[in-house]
């Protein structure tokens, strides 16, 4: 169910004790991702490509579109000038 499909949208409530731990977990993983992206590794382009690939594939799945990761990766690498 999408948030705007909720009966009380946009005036809905939530349980903080349920939402807050999940939000903390998301923030933690966001920090891990930022740390990886700012590291001085020679694989930084690979990390960026993998992150963008995962984002595109998962976002498309949410919309009901199934993309082939290999095709998307090839297209992304080409657009970014990577091998």
Secondary structure by P-SEA (a helix, b strand, c coil): cccccccccccccccaaaaaaaaaaaaaaaaaaaaaaaccccaaaaaaaaaaaaaaaaaaaaacccccaaaaaaaaaaaaccc
